[in-house]
Amino acid sequence: MREESRYRRIARILRREIQSGGLAPGDRLDSEKELEERFEASRNTVRLALGMLRNQGLVVSHPGRGHFVHDVLPVTYYANRTAQQTGSGIEFAAFGAGARVAELLIESASAEVGSRLRISEGERVAVRRTYGYVDGRCTMRRTSYYPMDIAEGSPLMHPADLPEGAGAVLAGLGHPQVGHVDELQTRMPTPEEGEELSIGQGVPVLELYRTGYSEARPVVLEWVVFAGNGARFQYEIDDVGAYRRD
């Protein structure tokens, strides 16, 4: 078997053991010597396999201690359920409890922001930036953009948490959200994102653009960056009552 095929096969077997729960988060993998004997492979081949698992965000290495299953457990975001359906859903896990207001800014809309909010590039927007935490770990960074004609003079302009949520504030301002459009993509993190989200080498981020609409217009743009190894999105389409039934 070629060297490349051998290390990929070893990585695939170990990845399956991690994903099946045979190796739990935080567990120590066998030593390189033990893996060499188990797979009858050279040290270089074993190291290539472990390197592949590190790049996939499944394994972390600690010099002098060994290789361990990454202890980051993915957070499930129920992306199209309402808070009433779940008691939490994406409003809780990503955008609600555990989110801490970090910045409140007034900016000129970029071309990207303006096109989604259907305002001219350069128009003023209110910007709220928050970070979401799960068990003390930062899992996402959210930046919310509001057209200034909606946000001005409202609680959206105050650097404080919104206990009822931004959706309730918008509804109170006469702009209840009736739907949203999601755009999801993956990319490699910027150095700043890697530090904020404690992302290991080779781990991508999951980027979400969610544009919220009233019946008449876009009222908010949410730009959320998730640690790619810590987020799982679930969408439920049409009638899935049987799925939720105990």
Secondary structure, DSSP 8 states (H G I E B T S, - for coil): --HHHHHHHHHHHHHHHHHTTSS-TT-B---HHHHHHHHT--HHHHHHHHHHHHHTTSEEEETTTEEEE-----EEEETT--HHHHSSHHHHHTTSTTEEEEEEEEEE--HHHHHHHT--TT-EEEEEEEEEEETTEEEEEEEEEEEHHHHTTSGGGSSS--TT-HHHHHHHTT----EEEEEEEEE---HHHHHHTT--TT--EEEEEEEEE-SSSEEEEEEEEEETTSEEEE---S--HHHH--
